[in-house]
Amino acid sequence: MKECIRLVRETSVALASGKARNQPRRRLALETGAVLHAMAGAWGNYFGTKVYSTHVKHGMHFHVVLYEAATGKPLALIGADYLGQIRTGAASGVATDLMARHDASTVGVIGSGFQAQTQVEAVMKVRTVKQVRVWSRSQEKRERFSQSVGAVGRAVGSAREAVQGADIVITATFARDPVLEVDWISDGTHVNAIGSNNSQRRELPMQLLDRASLIAVDSLEQALIESGDLLLAWPPETWPAKPLVELQEIAAGKPGRSSPSDVTIFKSHGLGVWDVAAAAWVYEQATAKGLGTAIRFEV
């Protein structure tokens, strides 16, 4: 996770300076319920695509295809279920480091699935966390999640109890409608909303977006396609008047907050270029250990 946070931050700076490229996710939906997703990027000596399939009844399967930028030579096919989980967490780790108060120490989590795990892991890499409160619909899952966090973890009985008074809030759900209310969020809170990358789903109420002093997205181009949190709250033609920036701008030096009382939000969708950077690191580690290039890595 520490390495992936570094990579996401470096890649974001490269995007800001034009030294990296990203192509937003595209989807191909079938009548069977299966969907093919693809997102691409180029960074440094590499370019590639993360491609994955999903089916509501049969699960998800992730891969990154990595190529050499100078020649177009294929380098690796990496099974990326866990790699993508780490990278999604790392993006929120970067946003938290750039946007949350430096003294932030309490975390409220709504959702207890596999993505929520690395969200908390990443936040704990960039802040000294004293308490993690988690709520999800399944009591068994939220109790198991809180135990996995360690001594700072605590399962609670409601979403409000999880996030009220928290310095950092994480929403990691498949919800179609908002999972929290604006008056649950205290002044000075930073929110990482990572659950929705669908134009018809959202986790955050419009009132919270209106209250925020700064909202960072990983890509405005991608947000216009799939950010239900924003699209269902604000017509796109109003976005230039909103406090919306890309995370790369903050990584390159734009202030992430102007006062300790600011409410800030990172609306995460995920960038293909971040997957390429993470896959490239895995590839380099493997080849440095003498594993060669003619191998399929499972990460």
Kinemage of the C-alpha trace (Angstrom):
@kinemage 1
@onewidth
@group {chain A} dominant
@subgroup {mainchain}
@vectorlist {calphas} color= white
{ca met a 1} P 0.000 0.000 0.000
{ca lys a 2} L 2.791 2.440 0.844
{ca glu a 3} L 4.362 1.947 -2.590
{ca cys a 4} L 1.015 2.240 -4.361
{ca ile a 5} L 0.223 5.528 -2.599
{ca arg a 6} L 3.579 6.842 -3.810
{ca leu a 7} L 2.867 5.662 -7.355
{ca val a 8} L -0.616 7.190 -7.477
{ca arg a 9} L 0.738 10.510 -6.250
{ca glu a 10} L 3.650 10.521 -8.718
{ca thr a 11} L 1.352 9.545 -11.576
{ca ser a 12} L -1.091 12.308 -10.641
{ca val a 13} L 1.720 14.875 -10.760
{ca ala a 14} L 2.736 13.455 -14.156
{ca leu a 15} L -0.845 13.858 -15.401
{ca ala a 16} L -0.836 17.489 -14.308
{ca ser a 17} L 2.366 18.169 -16.274
{ca gly a 18} L 1.274 16.238 -19.366
{ca lys a 19} L 3.813 13.458 -18.800
{ca ala a 20} L 1.141 10.790 -18.354
{ca arg a 21} L -2.080 10.053 -20.215
{ca asn a 22} L -5.379 8.537 -19.179
{ca gln a 23} L -8.316 7.159 -21.158
{ca pro a 24} L -11.656 7.000 -19.302
{ca arg a 25} L -13.472 3.732 -18.716
{ca arg a 26} L -15.741 2.374 -21.409
{ca arg a 27} L -18.329 -0.371 -20.945
{ca leu a 28} L -19.941 -3.026 -23.128
{ca ala a 29} L -23.135 -4.416 -21.581
{ca leu a 30} L -24.718 -7.681 -22.729
{ca glu a 31} L -28.287 -8.936 -22.428
{ca thr a 32} L -26.962 -11.761 -20.221
{ca gly a 33} L -26.106 -9.282 -17.486
{ca ala a 34} L -22.371 -9.499 -18.166
{ca val a 35} L -20.454 -6.247 -18.674
{ca leu a 36} L -16.985 -5.679 -20.117
{ca his a 37} L -15.087 -2.653 -18.774
{ca ala a 38} L -11.851 -1.184 -20.147
{ca met a 39} L -9.695 1.762 -19.031
{ca ala a 40} L -6.240 2.681 -20.316
{ca gly a 41} L -3.245 4.860 -19.582
{ca ala a 42} L 0.379 5.625 -20.336
{ca trp a 43} L 3.106 6.530 -17.847
{ca gly a 44} L 6.870 6.483 -18.129
{ca asn a 45} L 8.133 3.437 -20.024
{ca tyr a 46} L 4.738 1.718 -20.058
{ca phe a 47} L 1.225 1.847 -21.395
{ca gly a 48} L -1.636 -0.577 -21.044
{ca thr a 49} L -5.238 -1.345 -20.293
{ca lys a 50} L -7.124 -2.677 -17.324
{ca val a 51} L -9.936 -4.848 -18.609
{ca tyr a 52} L -12.459 -6.615 -16.433
{ca ser a 53} L -15.772 -8.384 -16.605
{ca thr a 54} L -18.611 -8.206 -14.118
{ca his a 55} L -21.822 -10.109 -13.639
{ca val a 56} L -24.223 -9.448 -10.794
{ca lys a 57} L -24.684 -13.195 -10.222
{ca his a 58} L -21.226 -14.508 -11.078
{ca gly a 59} L -18.700 -11.987 -9.802
{ca met a 60} L -15.829 -9.976 -11.272
{ca his a 61} L -12.550 -10.789 -13.046
{ca phe a 62} L -9.791 -8.178 -13.417
{ca his a 63} L -6.638 -8.095 -15.582
{ca val a 64} L -4.064 -5.519 -16.641
{ca val a 65} L -2.360 -5.887 -20.021
{ca leu a 66} L 1.009 -4.114 -19.865
{ca tyr a 67} L 3.082 -2.973 -22.874
{ca glu a 68} L 6.445 -1.309 -23.457
{ca ala a 69} L 5.875 2.299 -24.539
{ca ala a 70} L 8.938 2.545 -26.782
{ca thr a 71} L 8.139 -0.492 -28.927
{ca gly a 72} L 4.583 -1.576 -28.227
{ca lys a 73} L 5.952 -4.937 -27.102
{ca pro a 74} L 3.606 -6.854 -24.757
{ca leu a 75} L 5.235 -7.376 -21.376
{ca ala a 76} L 2.746 -8.964 -19.000
{ca leu a 77} L -0.800 -10.045 -18.360
{ca ile a 78} L -1.449 -9.488 -14.673
{ca gly a 79} L -4.419 -10.876 -12.796
{ca ala a 80} L -5.476 -7.716 -11.001
{ca asp a 81} L -8.275 -8.470 -8.541
{ca tyr a 82} L -6.112 -7.568 -5.539
{ca leu a 83} L -3.987 -5.043 -7.433
{ca gly a 84} L -7.095 -3.003 -8.252
{ca gln a 85} L -8.259 -3.204 -4.656
{ca ile a 86} L -4.925 -1.813 -3.460
{ca arg a 87} L -4.868 0.901 -6.124
{ca thr a 88} L -8.394 2.066 -5.259
{ca gly a 89} L -7.369 2.368 -1.635
{ca ala a 90} L -4.156 4.153 -2.566
{ca ala a 91} L -6.046 6.838 -4.497
{ca ser a 92} L -8.038 7.664 -1.379
{ca gly a 93} L -4.807 7.564 0.614
{ca val a 94} L -3.363 10.276 -1.628
{ca ala a 95} L -6.556 12.348 -1.458
{ca thr a 96} L -6.681 12.011 2.327
{ca asp a 97} L -3.052 13.050 2.690
{ca leu a 98} L -3.647 16.108 0.493
{ca met a 99} L -7.103 17.132 1.719
{ca ala a 100} L -7.789 15.908 5.268
{ca arg a 101} L -6.727 17.854 8.359
{ca his a 102} L -3.294 16.839 9.574
{ca asp a 103} L -4.689 16.010 13.021
{ca ala a 104} L -7.520 13.838 11.657
{ca ser a 105} L -7.646 10.680 13.776
{ca thr a 106} L -11.173 9.228 13.705
{ca val a 107} L -12.538 7.397 10.672
{ca gly a 108} L -16.158 6.559 9.923
{ca val a 109} L -16.838 3.873 7.318
{ca ile a 110} L -20.107 2.957 5.625
{ca gly a 111} L -19.646 -0.409 3.933
{ca ser a 112} L -17.616 -3.450 4.942
{ca gly a 113} L -16.753 -5.101 1.623
{ca phe a 114} L -13.389 -5.782 0.026
{ca gln a 115} L -12.919 -2.191 -1.157
{ca ala a 116} L -13.550 -0.761 2.313
{ca gln a 117} L -10.656 -2.810 3.677
{ca thr a 118} L -7.993 -1.126 1.582
{ca gln a 119} L -9.623 2.277 2.027
{ca val a 120} L -8.970 2.059 5.747
{ca glu a 121} L -5.512 0.576 5.191
{ca ala a 122} L -4.548 3.519 2.988
{ca val a 123} L -5.902 6.153 5.375
{ca met a 124} L -3.923 4.551 8.195
{ca lys a 125} L -0.754 4.970 6.118
{ca val a 126} L -1.158 8.761 5.902
{ca arg a 127} L -2.778 9.667 9.236
{ca thr a 128} L -2.435 8.530 12.852
{ca val a 129} L -5.781 6.824 13.317
{ca lys a 130} L -7.116 6.271 16.829
{ca gln a 131} L -10.560 4.920 15.981
{ca val a 132} L -12.331 3.351 13.004
{ca arg a 133} L -16.124 3.072 13.304
{ca val a 134} L -17.817 0.893 10.704
{ca trp a 135} L -21.425 0.242 9.779
{ca ser a 136} L -22.898 -1.946 7.063
{ca arg a 137} L -26.204 -3.742 6.629
{ca ser a 138} L -24.734 -7.061 7.772
{ca gln a 139} L -23.927 -7.158 11.472
{ca glu a 140} L -21.698 -10.187 10.955
{ca lys a 141} L -19.669 -8.494 8.213
{ca arg a 142} L -19.225 -5.216 10.046
{ca glu a 143} L -18.082 -7.003 13.194
{ca arg a 144} L -15.625 -9.083 11.183
{ca phe a 145} L -14.400 -5.940 9.429
{ca ser a 146} L -13.862 -4.072 12.694
{ca gln a 147} L -11.828 -6.995 14.041
{ca ser a 148} L -9.643 -7.001 10.933
{ca val a 149} L -8.773 -3.332 11.537
{ca gly a 150} L -7.315 -4.180 14.929
{ca ala a 151} L -7.637 -2.493 18.295
{ca val a 152} L -8.886 0.790 16.793
{ca gly a 153} L -11.845 -0.894 15.031
{ca arg a 154} L -15.403 -0.727 16.341
{ca ala a 155} L -18.621 -1.970 14.731
{ca val a 156} L -21.570 0.343 15.346
{ca gly a 157} L -25.323 0.053 15.000
{ca ser a 158} L -26.103 2.753 12.427
{ca ala a 159} L -24.579 4.752 9.599
{ca arg a 160} L -25.090 7.916 11.619
{ca glu a 161} L -23.144 6.530 14.556
{ca ala a 162} L -20.306 5.569 12.210
{ca val a 163} L -19.789 8.976 10.617
{ca gln a 164} L -21.061 11.569 13.088
{ca gly a 165} L -18.069 13.418 14.519
{ca ala a 166} L -15.574 11.522 12.349
{ca asp a 167} L -12.637 13.456 10.896
{ca ile a 168} L -12.506 11.216 7.811
{ca val a 169} L -15.559 9.519 6.294
{ca ile a 170} L -15.429 6.662 3.784
{ca thr a 171} L -18.416 5.483 1.764
{ca ala a 172} L -17.788 2.178 -0.005
{ca thr a 173} L -21.171 0.768 -0.962
{ca phe a 174} L -23.284 -0.366 -3.918
{ca ala a 175} L -26.066 1.993 -2.859
{ca arg a 176} L -28.286 3.671 -5.439
{ca asp a 177} L -29.354 6.474 -3.071
{ca pro a 178} L -27.409 8.541 -0.502
{ca val a 179} L -26.138 6.569 2.498
{ca leu a 180} L -25.620 9.531 4.822
{ca glu a 181} L -27.171 12.895 5.638
{ca val a 182} L -25.511 16.271 5.513
{ca asp a 183} L -26.091 17.084 9.189
{ca trp a 184} L -24.155 13.968 10.226
{ca ile a 185} L -20.973 15.509 8.840
{ca ser a 186} L -18.997 17.811 11.123
{ca asp a 187} L -17.057 20.898 10.088
{ca gly a 188} L -13.535 19.949 9.080
{ca thr a 189} L -14.436 16.474 7.810
{ca his a 190} L -12.879 14.949 4.707
{ca val a 191} L -15.037 12.448 2.759
{ca asn a 192} L -13.770 9.716 0.413
{ca ala a 193} L -16.736 8.528 -1.685
{ca ile a 194} L -15.638 5.497 -3.695
{ca gly a 195} L -18.682 3.277 -4.129
{ca ser a 196} L -20.419 4.640 -7.216
{ca asn a 197} L -19.004 4.790 -10.735
{ca asn a 198} L -22.414 4.707 -12.367
{ca ser a 199} L -24.327 7.751 -13.579
{ca gln a 200} L -27.531 6.507 -11.911
{ca arg a 201} L -26.099 5.744 -8.457
{ca arg a 202} L -24.895 7.994 -5.691
{ca glu a 203} L -23.784 7.772 -2.076
{ca leu a 204} L -23.706 11.485 -1.182
{ca pro a 205} L -26.669 13.867 -0.807
{ca met a 206} L -26.705 17.044 -2.896
{ca gln a 207} L -26.731 19.145 0.289
{ca leu a 208} L -23.313 17.763 1.259
{ca leu a 209} L -21.869 18.640 -2.159
{ca asp a 210} L -23.274 22.157 -1.801
{ca arg a 211} L -21.672 22.461 1.629
{ca ala a 212} L -18.214 21.294 0.555
{ca ser a 213} L -15.462 23.877 0.145
{ca leu a 214} L -13.592 21.665 -2.324
{ca ile a 215} L -14.482 18.520 -4.260
{ca ala a 216} L -11.738 16.602 -6.046
{ca val a 217} L -12.396 14.043 -8.764
{ca asp a 218} L -9.719 11.861 -10.304
{ca ser a 219} L -10.826 12.946 -13.816
{ca leu a 220} L -13.462 15.476 -14.860
{ca glu a 221} L -13.735 13.737 -18.228
{ca gln a 222} L -14.535 10.464 -16.501
{ca ala a 223} L -16.824 12.140 -13.962
{ca leu a 224} L -18.960 13.486 -16.808
{ca ile a 225} L -19.541 9.896 -17.923
{ca glu a 226} L -20.118 8.036 -14.685
{ca ser a 227} L -20.237 10.210 -11.562
{ca gly a 228} L -23.778 9.706 -10.327
{ca asp a 229} L -22.913 11.608 -7.144
{ca leu a 230} L -22.297 14.732 -9.226
{ca leu a 231} L -24.546 14.185 -12.235
{ca leu a 232} L -27.667 13.540 -10.143
{ca ala a 233} L -26.993 16.638 -8.052
{ca trp a 234} L -25.704 19.240 -10.506
{ca pro a 235} L -26.308 19.638 -14.268
{ca pro a 236} L -22.920 19.414 -16.007
{ca glu a 237} L -23.269 22.914 -17.442
{ca thr a 238} L -23.088 24.256 -13.844
{ca trp a 239} L -19.867 22.428 -12.989
{ca pro a 240} L -17.504 25.295 -13.912
{ca ala a 241} L -19.138 27.356 -11.162
{ca lys a 242} L -18.717 24.604 -8.561
{ca pro a 243} L -15.664 24.001 -6.323
{ca leu a 244} L -14.582 21.070 -8.517
{ca val a 245} L -10.946 20.229 -9.237
{ca glu a 246} L -9.016 17.195 -10.395
{ca leu a 247} L -6.873 15.414 -7.814
{ca gln a 248} L -3.836 15.947 -10.048
{ca glu a 249} L -4.150 19.708 -9.486
{ca ile a 250} L -3.837 19.262 -5.730
{ca ala a 251} L -0.999 16.762 -6.141
{ca ala a 252} L 0.793 19.382 -8.244
{ca gly a 253} L 0.461 22.065 -5.554
{ca lys a 254} L -3.086 23.483 -5.385
{ca pro a 255} L -4.190 23.732 -1.705
{ca gly a 256} L -6.395 20.843 -0.593
{ca arg a 257} L -8.187 22.935 2.026
{ca ser a 258} L -8.153 26.588 3.049
{ca ser a 259} L -9.142 26.199 6.717
{ca pro a 260} L -9.499 23.512 9.397
{ca ser a 261} L -13.286 23.885 9.237
{ca asp a 262} L -13.595 23.093 5.518
{ca val a 263} L -15.588 20.069 4.432
{ca thr a 264} L -13.703 18.415 1.578
{ca ile a 265} L -14.675 15.511 -0.677
{ca phe a 266} L -12.781 13.125 -2.931
{ca lys a 267} L -15.119 11.512 -5.448
{ca ser a 268} L -13.210 8.472 -6.693
{ca his a 269} L -13.856 6.622 -9.947
{ca gly a 270} L -10.438 5.103 -10.662
{ca leu a 271} L -8.000 5.852 -13.475
{ca gly a 272} L -6.474 3.396 -15.909
{ca val a 273} L -3.121 5.183 -15.716
{ca trp a 274} L -2.941 4.371 -12.006
{ca asp a 275} L -3.494 0.704 -12.811
{ca val a 276} L -0.709 0.869 -15.398
{ca ala a 277} L 1.669 2.415 -12.855
{ca ala a 278} L 0.844 -0.236 -10.252
{ca ala a 279} L 1.168 -3.042 -12.788
{ca ala a 280} L 4.500 -1.648 -13.997
{ca trp a 281} L 5.855 -1.692 -10.440
{ca val a 282} L 4.781 -5.331 -10.051
{ca tyr a 283} L 6.367 -6.201 -13.396
{ca glu a 284} L 9.647 -4.522 -12.456
{ca gln a 285} L 9.760 -6.245 -9.068
{ca ala a 286} L 9.143 -9.622 -10.676
{ca thr a 287} L 11.726 -9.219 -13.426
{ca ala a 288} L 14.293 -7.890 -10.939
{ca lys a 289} L 13.919 -11.162 -9.062
{ca gly a 290} L 14.765 -13.092 -12.200
{ca leu a 291} L 11.267 -14.330 -12.964
{ca gly a 292} L 11.621 -13.304 -16.611
{ca thr a 293} L 8.962 -11.792 -18.859
{ca ala a 294} L 7.233 -14.905 -20.181
{ca ile a 295} L 5.098 -15.381 -17.111
{ca arg a 296} L 1.580 -14.583 -16.024
{ca phe a 297} L 1.626 -12.773 -12.698
{ca glu a 298} L -1.267 -13.152 -10.276
{ca val a 299} L -1.459 -10.171 -7.924
